[in-house]
């Protein structure tokens, strides 16, 4: 049986000025903002799709029922 070992985390210390830290974080903030906007958009679309499916399911069922009746009458 294979033994698993936990690796010790690597500690890296680096001195950066606050200005450089802020400059380094700006693209990350923009990327995170874009990701968040996408997530919110997909959540909104999921709700819209659910509502559309609920609204049109009875229509689709009726159309399928009528089509089935028509095909049976044709046979």
N, C-alpha and C positions, 0 to 999 in steps of 0.2 A: 504494500500500500504506500502510495506516495505521501510524503510528509510536506505539509505546507509551512512556509516560514513567512512571518511578517517582516517586511522590509522596514528599516528605520527611515523616517522621512528625512530628506535632504534639507539642510538649513542653508540658505544663501542670504547673506546680508549685503545690501548694496545701498550706497548713499546717493540719493537723488534730491535735487532741490525741489521745493514745492512747485515751482514754475514748470519744471520738467515733468513732474508727476501729473500735473493738470493737463499738460500738452499730450502726454501719453494716454490719458484717460478719455480725451475728447472723442476719438474715433470709436472707442468702445461704447461710450454713451450713445452715440448716434446709431451704431449697429444695434444696440439693445433697444433703442427707441423704435427702430424699424421693425425688429422682431416682435415687439409688443404690439405695434400697430397691426401687423399681420395676424397675430393671435386674436386680437379683438375683432378684426374683420372676419376671420373664419368663424368665430363664435357667433357673430351677428348673422352671417350667411347660414349657419346651421339652424338658427331659429327661424329664419325666413323659409328655408327649405322644408322644415318641419311643418310650418303653417301651410305652405303650398301643398304639400303632400296630403295633409288633413283636408284641405278644401277640395282637392281634385280627385281624391280616392273614390268618393261616391259616384262622380261623373264617369270615371274609368270603369268602375264596376258595372254601371248601367250600360255603358257602351259595349263592354264585353258580353253582358247578358243578352243584349239585343243582337249582337253579331252571332252569338251562339244559336239563338233562336232562328235567325235568318239562314244560317248554314244548315240547320236541321230541316228547315222547310224546303230548302233547295234539294236535299238528298232524296 
